[in-house]
């Protein structure tokens, strides 16, 4: 089944608030204020979007409500975003890939396959789902995350009840638009959420986009080319990261990032790396998606069938990786859904020193959406 060209006239910025709300809800539901987290809401949306094309009734409505868009809007939005990505950029690159892995006895509905191929560019694979499947899936994951994530499935063969996997992989690799100058990396102390003091290397610089409001201050640091930026938000003194997150909603966070003002700001960003492996079902259930994970309630008849047994989603695995240093940022995410049967005039210079827990995002300034969202509560791996 070959992908067909679709309309790309959807206004990406119009969906920015919905995607930001989804991102924040996902982060809040994963208890990110207390434990360091890194998520790619965009990767999760792509995997959920494919899944939604096989859902009906209340199951579909719950996904649409959590995403803040109808299925038609979600398909159009994610297709338009995917087609808008610049090709072959060596200085700042975001790549997205989707795949369906079907057990050979699973009869997928044509409309479901067509939507996944046309809107999501999904590659479709069929196999016996034997002991060789995890190696094949993990090799695909490693390839499409530029080696940053080498596995999403355990090594053993999947359960005989597993009928398909819907997988999204995202990889981001970008240089800073303004590189940190030689000698700008200085030793300092990071005060972690548990009160411990940690040695850190802080990258000092001057930025021109200052963020302020809703209990936080921060900055945007653009990547090469200007489409993507690193956003950092430091809670106001006396406010914990958990308190900041609980007080935000999608609209406030969207406004913070997109209604910035130009002002000189002295910044100190610690070098850090991180990775997260999560099972997202509890977070998604907290966001109102419940029927999808309940064998007795899930309505996935539009996805397909196997021996007339019902389908439900038994797992949503999410793995992420990030590395931030003086050269730029590398980040990757994989989301696997497992379906089982049964410039203004500058004013005074501001200063933002990220030496205690903070919220950060990698944002697409063109589409006004967060690609990755995370928290730094400690620099210890």
C-alpha positions, -999 to 999 in steps of 0.1 A, spaced: 0 0 0 17 32 -12 11 66 5 -9 91 -14 -5 129 -13 -29 148 9 -38 184 16 -12 202 36 -31 235 42 -38 229 79 -26 259 100 -1 243 124 -1 272 148 -38 268 153 -32 234 170 -3 246 192 -24 252 223 -40 217 220 -6 200 216 9 221 245 -20 211 267 -15 175 258 22 178 265 17 194 299 -10 169 310 12 140 300 41 155 320 19 163 350 4 128 350 38 112 350 48 129 383 75 149 367 77 175 394 93 151 418 113 128 395 133 139 364 113 131 333 118 134 296 88 129 272 81 135 236 44 144 234 48 146 197 59 109 195 31 99 218 6 118 196 18 101 165 15 66 180 -19 75 195 -30 90 162 -24 58 144 -42 39 171 -72 63 170 -77 53 133 -86 19 145 -109 31 173 -146 38 174 -173 49 198 -163 60 233 -128 47 229 -122 71 200 -140 100 219 -116 96 249 -85 98 226 -100 129 208 -107 146 241 -72 140 254 -56 152 222 -79 183 220 -87 175 183 -111 153 164 -96 123 145 -99 142 112 -81 173 127 -55 151 143 -47 132 111 -45 165 91 -24 182 118 2 154 121 4 149 84 9 186 77 35 188 104 54 158 91 54 172 56 66 206 68 99 193 82 129 206 63 148 179 45 186 172 47 194 200 72 228 192 87 227 219 114 192 213 128 172 181 120 140 165 133 131 132 118 99 112 124 92 76 114 62 53 120 57 16 115 31 -11 120 41 -46 129 13 -71 123 10 -108 133 4 -128 102 -30 -141 114 -42 -105 121 -66 -92 95 -62 -54 95 -90 -33 81 -81 -16 48 -93 19 60 -71 16 91 -40 6 71 -47 33 45 -49 60 72 -17 49 88 2 48 55 -12 80 40 -13 103 70 16 89 90 38 74 63 38 41 83 59 12 71 39 -20 74 56 -53 83 40 -88 88 56 -116 106 49 -147 127 57 -127 158 83 -153 169 115 -149 188 131 -129 159 105 -101 161 121 -81 189 155 -79 172 138 -67 140 117 -40 158 147 -29 179 169 -26 148 142 -4 132 141 17 164 179 21 165 181 31 129 153 58 132 167 73 164 202 76 150 214 51 175 203 71 206 178 44 216 187 8 208 156 -11 219 119 -7 228 109 -44 231 123 -70 254 144 -98 239 118 -125 244 91 -134 218 59 -114 223 28 -130 239 7 -152 216 -21 -127 224 -1 -97 209 -15 -89 175 3 -57 165 26 -29 175 22 7 164 55 25 167 67 61 163 104 71 164 116 107 167 152 119 164 164 155 170 200 167 164 207 204 163 236 229 168 230 261 186 224 292 165 249 311 186 276 288 199 289 291 234 322 309 234 355 293 244 359 297 281 321 301 288 318 267 304 324 272 342 322 249 372 293 255 396 268 239 419 234 225 411 209 222 440 189 191 433 153 185 444 164 164 474 186 192 487 219 176 476 246 198 461 260 185 428 291 196 409 280 209 374 294 225 343 274 256 335 273 271 300 272 309 303 259 331 276 236 360 266 203 354 250 178 379 236 144 361 242 133 364 278 103 344 293 84 356 324 51 349 340 29 323 357 54 317 385 86 313 363 113 331 344 133 316 316 147 320 281 146 307 246 179 296 230 175 291 192 190 263 173 207 268 139 182 278 113 157 294 137 129 269 135 137 251 167 146 264 202 155 252 237 131 267 262 140 267 299 117 278 328 130 283 363 104 284 391 103 317 411 122 317 443 103 298 470 83 278 444 91 242 438 91 226 404 61 205 414 42 236 425 50 253 392 38 224 372 6 220 392 -2 257 386 3 256 349 -22 247 322 -18 244 285 -29 279 277 -5 294 303 24 274 291 17 282 254 15 319 263 48 317 282 67 302 253 50 321 224 43 355 239 79 362 249 96 395 247 130 406 235 154 416 263 190 408 271 192 379 295 223 364 310 219 327 312 236 297 328 225 263 314 240 231 330 253 204 307 231 174 312 222 140 297 192 119 306 170 90 295 136 78 306 118 45 301 81 47 310 49 27 308 24 55 298 -9 37 305 -13 52 340 -6 87 327 -30 83 298 -57 69 321 -53 100 343 -59 121 312 -92 103 305 -82 76 281 -94 45 299 -115 23 276 -86 17 252 -68 -3 279 -99 -23 291 -106 -55 273 -143 -53 281 -146 -17 269 -121 -11 241 -137 -6 207 -109 -13 181 -131 -31 156 -120 -6 130 -84 -18 134 -89 -54 125 -95 -88 140 -80 -122 147 -102 -153 151 -131 -129 161 -114 -120 194 -116 -84 207 -86 -61 207 -74 -38 235 -41 -19 242 -20 -37 268 10 -14 268 23 20 258 61 19 261 79 53 259 117 56 258 136 89 255 172 102 255 187 137 256 221 152 256 227 190 260 262 205 258 280 235 244 276 222 208 238 217 208 213 190 216 207 154 206 174 138 216 153 109 206 120 92 215 102 60 207 66 52 215 53 17 211 16 8 214 10 -29 219 -25 -42 209 -35 -75 223 -65 -96 216 -87 -112 244 133 425 181 123 453 205 146 479 221 163 459 248 157 470 284 178 461 315 196 428 313 179 399 331 196 368 346 184 332 346 207 307 363 194 271 361 211 259 393 180 242 407 152 221 393 137 235 361 113 227 333 126 226 297 113 220 262 125 216 227 100 237 208 91 241 171 87 279 168 71 276 134 43 252 145 42 266 181 45 231 197 67 213 221 86 183 205 102 172 238 93 183 273 112 174 304 123 183 339 158 184 355 156 177 392 191 162 396 222 159 374 230 125 387 224 96 363 
